[in-house]
Amino acid sequence: MLERKLKHGRRKHILFIFVLILVAGCGEQTKKAANSSMESLSSESQDVDSISYVFLDYKSEWQWIFQDGTPTNISERELVEIEEIIQKAVTENNEQQRKYLNERNKKYPENQRSKTGFEIKTEGYKRQYVAVLNNRGQKEVWINFFCDDWGNDDWKSDIMIVDDGGNCYFSLKVNLATKKYYELYINGYA
C-alpha cells in the first residue's frame, strides 16, 4: 500500500514538473522569441496550480548558503531530477518522524501525539531555488520552502529568512552530480 502511494505521489510530482516546465517554456518563448529554446531557467517566477516558485541568481552575500559558489542556471532535465530528490528527502524525513513518534508514544502512553511537528510536504509551499557551481565544478541547488509569505512579494527577489515557524519553513540542498540531498533544515518552534 505504501509503495502504491509513493508511486502515485511520484507520478503526481512528475506531472507537476512537466506542467511547470511547459508553462515556464511558453513564457520564455514569448519573452525571448526564437533567441532561446528554454535550455536553462533563472530569475523567473511562475504559478502552477497555486504553487509558486522563483529562481534566484546567487549573490556573494549569501555565503551562508554556499561558500565559493559561482552562479549558474537549472535546466529542465535538472529540475525534474531535483524534484525526484526532494520527494526522496520528504519521504525519508517523514518516515524518520513516524519512527520517532512511535517510539515516543510507546514511552509515554498517557501522552499520545499524532504528529511530531517536523513532518514536511511540498504541496502548497512557495519555493526559492538558488543554483551554483561549487569549486569541484558540481552543480548544487539550495531550495527554500515556505507556506507563508505574509502577503509580500519580496520573496521573488530576496531570500525568505524566518526564525521559528516550524515545518512551515524548511530548506535543503541538492548536489546534482551525486544525486543526493543534504542539509535538510526544518525550522523550530518558538
C-alpha positions as CSV (number, residue, x, y, z in Angstrom):
1,M,0.0,0.0,0.0
2,L,2.8,2.4,0.9
3,E,4.7,1.6,-2.3
4,R,1.5,2.3,-4.3
5,K,1.0,5.7,-2.6
6,L,4.7,6.5,-3.2
7,K,4.3,5.7,-6.9
8,H,1.1,7.7,-7.1
9,G,2.9,10.6,-5.4
10,R,5.9,10.3,-7.7
11,R,3.6,10.4,-10.8
12,K,1.8,13.4,-9.4
13,H,5.1,15.3,-8.9
14,I,6.5,14.3,-12.3
15,L,3.2,15.6,-13.8
16,F,3.6,18.9,-11.8
17,I,7.2,19.3,-13.1
18,F,6.0,18.6,-16.7
19,V,3.3,21.3,-16.4
20,L,5.8,23.6,-14.6
21,I,8.3,23.2,-17.5
22,L,5.6,23.6,-20.1
23,V,4.3,26.9,-18.5
24,A,7.9,28.2,-18.0
25,G,8.8,27.2,-21.6
26,C,5.9,29.1,-23.0
27,G,6.6,32.2,-21.0
28,E,10.3,32.1,-22.2
29,Q,9.4,31.6,-25.8
30,T,7.2,34.7,-25.7
31,K,9.8,36.8,-24.0
32,K,12.8,35.7,-26.0
33,A,11.1,34.6,-29.2
34,A,13.4,32.3,-31.1
35,N,16.5,33.5,-29.3
36,S,16.4,30.7,-26.7
37,S,14.8,27.2,-26.6
38,M,14.4,27.3,-22.8
39,E,17.7,25.5,-22.2
40,S,18.0,26.9,-18.7
41,L,15.9,28.7,-16.1
42,S,17.0,31.6,-14.0
43,S,15.4,34.6,-12.1
44,E,11.9,33.9,-13.2
45,S,8.8,33.1,-11.2
46,Q,5.7,31.1,-12.2
47,D,2.5,30.0,-10.6
48,V,1.2,26.5,-11.4
49,D,-1.9,25.2,-9.5
50,S,-1.2,27.8,-6.8
51,I,2.4,26.6,-6.3
52,S,4.8,29.5,-6.7
53,Y,8.5,29.4,-7.3
54,V,11.3,31.6,-8.2
55,F,14.9,31.0,-9.5
56,L,17.2,33.5,-7.8
57,D,20.7,34.2,-9.0
58,Y,23.3,33.5,-6.3
59,K,24.7,36.6,-4.6
60,S,28.1,36.8,-2.9
61,E,26.4,38.0,0.4
62,W,24.6,34.6,0.5
63,Q,27.8,32.8,1.5
64,W,25.8,31.2,4.4
65,I,24.1,29.2,1.7
66,F,27.1,28.3,-0.4
67,Q,30.7,29.3,0.0
68,D,32.8,30.0,-3.1
69,G,29.8,29.3,-5.4
70,T,29.6,30.5,-9.0
71,P,26.0,31.4,-10.1
72,T,24.5,29.0,-12.7
73,N,21.2,28.1,-14.2
74,I,19.0,25.0,-13.8
75,S,17.9,23.1,-17.0
76,E,14.5,21.5,-17.4
77,R,16.1,18.0,-17.0
78,E,17.8,19.1,-13.8
79,L,14.6,20.5,-12.5
80,V,13.0,17.0,-12.8
81,E,16.0,15.4,-11.1
82,I,15.8,17.9,-8.3
83,E,12.1,17.2,-7.8
84,E,12.8,13.5,-7.5
85,I,15.5,14.1,-4.9
86,I,13.2,16.5,-3.0
87,Q,10.5,13.8,-2.8
88,K,13.0,11.3,-1.6
89,A,14.0,13.8,1.2
90,V,10.4,14.3,2.2
91,T,9.7,10.6,2.3
92,E,12.8,9.8,4.3
93,N,12.2,12.7,6.7
94,N,8.6,11.8,7.3
95,E,9.5,8.1,7.8
96,Q,12.1,9.1,10.4
97,Q,9.4,11.3,12.1
98,R,6.9,8.4,12.2
99,K,9.5,6.1,13.8
100,Y,10.4,8.8,16.4
101,L,6.7,9.3,17.1
102,N,6.0,5.6,17.6
103,E,8.9,5.3,20.0
104,R,7.8,8.4,21.9
105,N,4.2,7.2,22.1
106,K,5.4,3.8,23.5
107,K,7.5,5.6,26.1
108,Y,4.7,8.0,27.1
109,P,1.4,6.1,26.6
110,E,-0.5,8.6,28.7
111,N,0.5,11.5,26.5
112,Q,-0.1,10.3,22.9
113,R,0.7,12.5,20.0
114,S,-0.3,12.2,16.4
115,K,2.5,14.3,14.9
116,T,6.0,15.5,15.7
117,G,5.5,18.9,14.1
118,F,8.6,18.2,11.8
119,E,6.8,16.3,9.1
120,I,7.1,18.1,5.8
121,K,5.3,18.3,2.5
122,T,5.8,20.3,-0.7
123,E,2.2,20.9,-1.8
124,G,1.0,24.5,-1.1
125,Y,4.6,25.7,-0.4
126,K,6.3,28.5,-2.3
127,R,9.9,27.8,-3.3
128,Q,13.1,29.7,-3.9
129,Y,15.9,27.9,-6.0
130,V,19.5,29.1,-5.8
131,A,21.9,27.2,-8.1
132,V,25.7,27.3,-8.0
133,L,28.7,25.5,-9.4
134,N,30.9,24.5,-6.5
135,N,34.8,24.6,-6.5
136,R,34.7,21.0,-7.9
137,G,32.5,22.0,-10.8
138,Q,29.5,20.2,-9.4
139,K,26.1,21.9,-9.7
140,E,24.4,22.3,-6.3
141,V,21.0,23.8,-5.6
142,W,19.5,25.2,-2.4
143,I,15.7,25.1,-2.3
144,N,13.9,27.2,0.3
145,F,10.3,26.2,1.1
146,F,7.7,28.3,2.9
147,C,4.0,28.3,3.4
148,D,3.5,31.9,4.3
149,D,5.0,35.0,2.6
150,W,2.9,37.4,4.8
151,G,1.3,38.9,1.6
152,N,4.6,40.3,0.4
153,D,6.3,39.8,-2.9
154,D,9.8,40.4,-1.6
155,W,10.4,36.7,-1.7
156,K,10.5,36.9,-5.5
157,S,13.8,38.8,-5.4
158,D,15.3,38.2,-1.9
159,I,15.8,35.1,0.2
160,M,13.0,34.5,2.6
161,I,14.6,34.2,6.1
162,V,12.4,33.2,9.0
163,D,13.2,32.3,12.6
164,D,10.9,29.6,14.1
165,G,7.7,28.8,12.3
166,G,8.2,25.1,12.4
167,N,7.6,22.9,9.4
168,C,6.0,25.9,7.5
169,Y,9.6,26.8,6.7
170,F,12.3,24.3,5.6
171,S,15.2,24.1,3.1
172,L,17.6,21.6,1.7
173,K,20.5,21.4,-0.7
174,V,20.8,19.0,-3.7
175,N,24.0,18.0,-5.4
176,L,23.1,17.1,-9.0
177,A,26.5,15.4,-9.6
178,T,25.9,12.9,-6.7
179,K,22.1,12.9,-7.0
180,K,21.9,13.4,-3.2
181,Y,20.3,15.9,-0.8
182,Y,21.9,17.2,2.3
183,E,21.4,19.9,5.0
184,L,17.6,19.3,5.3
185,Y,16.8,22.0,7.8
186,I,13.3,22.4,9.3
187,N,12.6,25.5,11.4
188,G,11.9,25.0,15.1
189,Y,9.1,26.3,17.1
190,A,9.3,29.4,19.5
